[in-house]
């Protein structure tokens, strides 16, 4: 009796993981279409899901283009962020 339940549970978990991966893939595609407009040389697939979500939210906000650019650079981090300029 335990084995059929374990098999069903494994299938449900695998389906959930596949859907989560599809969502991340769609988020990457959505962000990478316009990312070069704001930050040069950043590979969207290397960003975390949280970074991608923040960037997408910023891109479609009603802020000015310069404000969007600064916020996206901050979300990307590394050499593109204000922290990098201030503390390195």
Secondary structure as a PSIPRED ss2 file (coil, helix, strand):
# PSIPRED VFORMAT (PSIPRED V4.0)

   1 X C   1.000  0.000  0.000
   2 X H   0.000  1.000  0.000
   3 X H   0.000  1.000  0.000
   4 X H   0.000  1.000  0.000
   5 X H   0.000  1.000  0.000
   6 X H   0.000  1.000  0.000
   7 X H   0.000  1.000  0.000
   8 X H   0.000  1.000  0.000
   9 X H   0.000  1.000  0.000
  10 X H   0.000  1.000  0.000
  11 X H   0.000  1.000  0.000
  12 X H   0.000  1.000  0.000
  13 X H   0.000  1.000  0.000
  14 X H   0.000  1.000  0.000
  15 X H   0.000  1.000  0.000
  16 X H   0.000  1.000  0.000
  17 X H   0.000  1.000  0.000
  18 X H   0.000  1.000  0.000
  19 X H   0.000  1.000  0.000
  20 X H   0.000  1.000  0.000
  21 X H   0.000  1.000  0.000
  22 X H   0.000  1.000  0.000
  23 X H   0.000  1.000  0.000
  24 X H   0.000  1.000  0.000
  25 X H   0.000  1.000  0.000
  26 X H   0.000  1.000  0.000
  27 X H   0.000  1.000  0.000
  28 X H   0.000  1.000  0.000
  29 X H   0.000  1.000  0.000
  30 X H   0.000  1.000  0.000
  31 X H   0.000  1.000  0.000
  32 X H   0.000  1.000  0.000
  33 X H   0.000  1.000  0.000
  34 X H   0.000  1.000  0.000
  35 X H   0.000  1.000  0.000
  36 X H   0.000  1.000  0.000
  37 X H   0.000  1.000  0.000
  38 X H   0.000  1.000  0.000
  39 X C   1.000  0.000  0.000
  40 X C   1.000  0.000  0.000
  41 X C   1.000  0.000  0.000
  42 X C   1.000  0.000  0.000
  43 X C   1.000  0.000  0.000
  44 X H   0.000  1.000  0.000
  45 X H   0.000  1.000  0.000
  46 X H   0.000  1.000  0.000
  47 X C   1.000  0.000  0.000
  48 X C   1.000  0.000  0.000
  49 X H   0.000  1.000  0.000
  50 X H   0.000  1.000  0.000
  51 X H   0.000  1.000  0.000
  52 X H   0.000  1.000  0.000
  53 X H   0.000  1.000  0.000
  54 X H   0.000  1.000  0.000
  55 X H   0.000  1.000  0.000
  56 X H   0.000  1.000  0.000
  57 X H   0.000  1.000  0.000
  58 X H   0.000  1.000  0.000
  59 X H   0.000  1.000  0.000
  60 X C   1.000  0.000  0.000
  61 X C   1.000  0.000  0.000
  62 X C   1.000  0.000  0.000
  63 X C   1.000  0.000  0.000
  64 X C   1.000  0.000  0.000
  65 X H   0.000  1.000  0.000
  66 X H   0.000  1.000  0.000
  67 X H   0.000  1.000  0.000
  68 X H   0.000  1.000  0.000
  69 X H   0.000  1.000  0.000
  70 X H   0.000  1.000  0.000
  71 X H   0.000  1.000  0.000
  72 X H   0.000  1.000  0.000
  73 X H   0.000  1.000  0.000
  74 X H   0.000  1.000  0.000
  75 X H   0.000  1.000  0.000
  76 X H   0.000  1.000  0.000
  77 X C   1.000  0.000  0.000
  78 X H   0.000  1.000  0.000
  79 X H   0.000  1.000  0.000
  80 X H   0.000  1.000  0.000
  81 X C   1.000  0.000  0.000
  82 X H   0.000  1.000  0.000
  83 X H   0.000  1.000  0.000
  84 X H   0.000  1.000  0.000
  85 X H   0.000  1.000  0.000
  86 X H   0.000  1.000  0.000
  87 X H   0.000  1.000  0.000
  88 X C   1.000  0.000  0.000
